[in-house]
Amino acid sequence: MVLRADLGILPGVRNGSHQFSIGLGLVVAALFWGGNNVALRYLVLHWPPVWTGASRFLCAGLLLSAGLRYTDWLGPTTQLPRGVRLRLWYRGGLSLAIYITVCYASLQYIPSSHFALHLAAAPVWVLIWEGRLTSSRGSFLKISAAVLTLSGVLVLLWPAIRHGQAPWYGEAMGFAAGLLWTWYNRQTQVHAQEMTGIEVTAATLWRAGVWLLPITAVEVSVRPIHWDLQLVLIQAYCIVFGGAASFALWNRALKHWPASRVFLFGNLVPVSTILWAFVLLNEPLTPTLGWALLLILAGVWLGRRS
């Protein structure tokens, strides 16, 4: 039996294969990001946290910028006016630099699985930020989503507050990191009206790293870097796979699929992180973690129905 292209069979096969490759890419990105969260937890216990974040984002941003300039795989490049380039410094880059500082500081005190759950709540904060609350059904769903998500956060916080299992301020910084991630993504949406998503990512990543250079200089003078091959290889993973590759796969999907469909795959990140942390760091799979995961993901799911 011969398949003929003029019967529309081969184009359909190719289209199905293309859709499958996009979905597979998102699954791979979620796995990369899960491993990245676990790797970061390990790194900040051995290296200065801000330096660790600044060097990662600076290198990943430069790597993506090189890919945009010298290849076509990441899409076209945009000639930006001076005003837009300036806004990338004080809006996108600065907001990401603040996020990096709080994010990496929190990972010194809380498990990577807790950190991933705090970030998983970000889509709900985006929904609250974007729309006014009225008496409509959509507003009711948003409020319900926020209540569920906050309940999940409180489930994470309660053992730390009641039994001192982990510093409460570490969980508070993790919660703040989720809000700051929301703020950065809002800045990204503004810039995405003038350039592609991957260009925004590349431009803000390396700018955030530059913003943090003065802080890293002070930090390293107080806490010198202990160079170790294993730590260097872990950081390389965070730069290449947890940074450039994951963002490239994510933005490739956004080019072909609606954002609502792509963000559904983001729910895999906390699950991936929990599994990686269990395998690599022996972080326990506790009932508290399970309930928090269930409440936060339920809040995200409900919020996307609003």
N, C-alpha and C positions, 0 to 999 in steps of 0.2 A: 504494500500500500504506500502510495506516494503522497506526501503532504504538499499542497500547492499554495503558494503565497497569495495567488489571486483569489482564493476562496476565503481569505481573511484568517486562516488558521495560524499561520506563522506570526503575524503581527500580534494576535491575541496571546500566543505563547510568550512572545517577547515581552508584552506588556505585563503579563502575570509574573514573569521572572523579575521584571524591574520592580514591581510592587513588593515582591517577596524580598528582594535585596535591600529595599529601603527599610522594611520592617526588621529584617535581620540586623541591619546597621544600627537601628535604635536599640535593639536588645544588646548588641555588643557594646554600645556606648554606655548603657546602664550598668553592664558588668564592669566596664573600665572605671566608671565613676564610683561604683561600690568599692572596688579595690583601691581606688585613689583615696577615698575617705579613710580607709583602714591604714593605708601607707602614711597618710598625713599624721594620723594619731601617733604612729611610731616615730616619725621624724621629729615632731615637736618635743618629744621626750628626750631627744639627743641634741638637737640643734636649736638655735634661737628662733622662736616662732615667726616673727615678722620677716627676718632674713629668709627663712624657708619659703614663706609665701611670696615675698617680693621676687626672689630669684626664679621661682617656678613660673610666675605669671609673666615676668619680663622675657624669659627664654621662650615660653609658649607663644607669646604675642609676636616675637620676632620670627619664630618658626612659621607661624601662620602668614605673617606679612611676606616672608620669602616665598611661600607657596603661592600666594596671590600674584606676586610679581613675576615669578618665573615659570608658572604652570597655568593651565586652563581648568584644572580639575575643581578648584574652589570657586570658579565663576569669574565674572568680569570685575574689573577694578573701576572705581569712580574717581574722576578728577574733582577734588573738593576745594571750594573756596576757603580763603584764610579764616573767615569767621567760623565755619563749621569745624575746621581743625582745632581752633581755639576752644570751642565748646566741648570737643572731645576730651580736652585736658581737664577743664574745671567741672564738667558734669559727669560724663562716663568714667573717665580715669580716676577722678577724685572719689566718686561714690564707691567704685570698686576697691580703691585703696583702703577706705575706711572699713568696708566689709572684710577685706583680707585681714586687717589688724584684729578685729573682734573675733572673726572665725578661727584664726590660728591660735589666738589666746585661749579661746574656750576649749579647744582640743587638748590643752594641757591638763584639763581638770575633768572632762567627761568622756565616756566611751564613744567611739566613732559611731556606734549604732544610735546613740542618743542624738548626736549631732545631725545625723542623716534624717532623723524624724523631725527635728526642728526645721530643717530645710524643706522637708516634705509638706510642711504647713504653708509654705510661701504662696502657692496658688490661691488659697483662700484669702490671704491678705491682699493679693492683687485684685480679686473680685470686690472686696470691700472698698479698696482704694479707688477703683475705676468707676463705681456707680453710686448714685444717691440711694439712700434707704427710704422707701415710701411704704404705703400700705399694700403694695402689689404682691402677687405670689412670688415673683422673683426676689424681692427684698426679704420676704419671709424665709425663702430657701437660703439666702446669703447669711442671714442672722443665725439660722439653724446650723449651717455649715461652720460658722465661726464658733458657735457654742461647742459643737462636737470637737473641733480642732483644738480649742483651748482646753477642753476636758482631757484630751490626749496629752497636751503639754503638762497639765497639772498632775496627771498620772505619773509622768516622768519626774516631776519636781518633788512630789510628795515624799518618796522614800529619802531623798536627799535632805529635806527639811526635817522630817520626823526622826529618822534614824542616823543621819549623818553618813549615809553610804557614799556620798560624793559631795563636794562643796556646792552649796546652793547657788553661789555666784557663777559657777561654771555652767550650770543649766540656764541661768539668767542670761549669760553671754551667748549661749547657744540659741536661745529664743530671740535675742537681739540680732544675731546673725541672720536668722530667717527673715526678720523685718528689713534688714539692710540689703539682703539679696533681692527682696521685693523692690526696694528703692532703686537698686542698680538696674533691674530689668525694666523699670519704668523709664529710666534714662535711655536704655537701649532701644525701647520702642520709639522714642522721639528721634533718635539718630537714624533708625531704620527707615524713616521716611525719605532720607537723603542718600542712603547707601545700602549695600546688601548686609544681611545679618552677619555673615562671616567677616566682612570688612569691619563692622562695628566691634565684633569680638576681638579681632586682631589689634585694632587701634586702641581699644580700652585696656586690653591685657598688658601691653608693654608700657603704656602710659601710667597705669597703676603701679607697675614695678618701679618706674622712675620716681613717682611721687614718694615712694617709701624708702628710697635710697638714703636720705639723711637719717631716718629713724634706724635703719639697719646699721649705719656706721656707728651710731651710739651703742646700739644693742651688742654688736660684735666686740666693741671695745670693753664691754662689761662681761660678756659671756662669749669667749672665743669659740670659733668653730672647730669641732673635732672631726677631722677628715678621716673617713673610713670608706673603703670600697663598697661595702654593702649599702651604706647610707647614700652614697653617690648614685648607685644603681637604682635605688628606690626613688630618689628624686628624679632621675632620668625617666623612670616610668610615669611619674606624676606629670612631667613636662610633656612627654610625647603622647602617651596613651590617655592619661587622665586630663590632659590639657588640649593639645592641638588636635589629636585624632578624634576624641569624643566630641569636641565642638564642631569639627568638620562634618562628622556623621549626623549630628543633630541639625545643623544648618542645611545640610543636603536634603534631609527629610522635610524641613520647613519650606524648601523650594518647591516641592512636589505635592505635599499633603497639607490639609488645613491644620492650623495651629492646635485646635482642639483635639485632633486625632493624634498629633505628635506628642502632646503633653500627657496623654494617657500612659505613654511608655515611661514618663518620669516617675510614675508610681512604682516602677521596678527598682529604682535606685535605693530606697531604704531597705527593701527586701534583700537586694544584692549586698548592701553594706553589712546587714545583720549576719548574713551567711558567711561573707568574707571574714568578718570579725570573729565569728565562732570558730572558723577553721584556722585562721592565722594567729589570732591574739587570745584565743580561748575565752572570749567574752561570753558569759553565760546567756542562754536563752531563757529569760525569766518570764513569769506571768505578767509582771509589770510592763515589760517590753512588748509583749503580745497585745495587751489591752491598749497601750498607747498607739501601737501601729494600727490596730483596728479602728480606733476612734479618729485618728488623724486621716487615714485613707477614706473613711466614711465621710468625713467632713469635706475632703477634696472632691469626692464623687458627687456629693449633694450640691456643692457649690457650682460644679460644672453643669448641673441641670437647671440652674437659675437663669 
